[in-house]
Each structure stands twice: as C-alpha cells, then as structure tokens.
Amino acid sequence: MTMQDDFIEWQKETLKAIELWTIRLKTEALKQKTYSGAINFLSRSKPELSGSFRGTTDELFREITRTMFSDAAKMVREEALKQEVAKDA
C-alpha cells in the first residue's frame, strides 16, 4: 500500500469517525427531558471559537468539532419535527 493509499484510507476512517461521534452527540443530547433541552445542551457544549481565525490545522479541527455539534442539533430538530402535534383535550 502506498502512502497515498494510506492517506485516503485515513480520510475515510476519519469521516466515518466524525459521523459516528455526531450520532453519539445526538444520543447524549436526547438524554435531556425535551428536544429544546437537547438542543440547548448541544449549544452549551459546543467548543468556543478562538479570538482570531487564521485557518491553522488546529483551528480547522476545532471548527470541524463545532460543526459536529451543529449537525447533531440539526438531527435533534429533524427528529422533533417528525413528532405528532399534541392535541389538547
């Protein structure tokens, strides 16, 4: 296997890990009592941005992590919107 093959495999594994971690974040968020609580949990837990963004590898990785939290929140919202509307008696 060449270095390029190794790199492509690493990329695939990393993308799969990001997907799985995003699902884990959603699952953890849904331990809250409400969907809005789950979204708030993800918002509170999302890492902060640094003061200035120069596009370094570290900053890009932190932005990917922040995006995972945003994607998990989107998944929670989509799940909530599939719920039936509660009818008052």
C-alpha positions, 0 to 999 in steps of 0.5 A: 500500500502506498502512502497515498493509499494510506492517506485516503484510507485515513480520510475515510476512517476519519469521516466515518469517525466524525459521523459516528461521534455526531450520532453519539452527540445526538444520543447524549443530547436526547438524554435531556427531558425535551428536544429544546433541552437537547438542543440547548445542551448541544449549544452549551457544549459546543467548543468556543471559537478562538479570538482570531481565525487564521485557518491553522490545522488546529483551528480547522479541527476545532471548527470541524468539532463545532460543526459536529455539534451543529449537525447533531442539533440539526438531527435533534430538530429533524427528529422533533419535527417528525413528532405528532402535534399534541392535541389538547383535550 
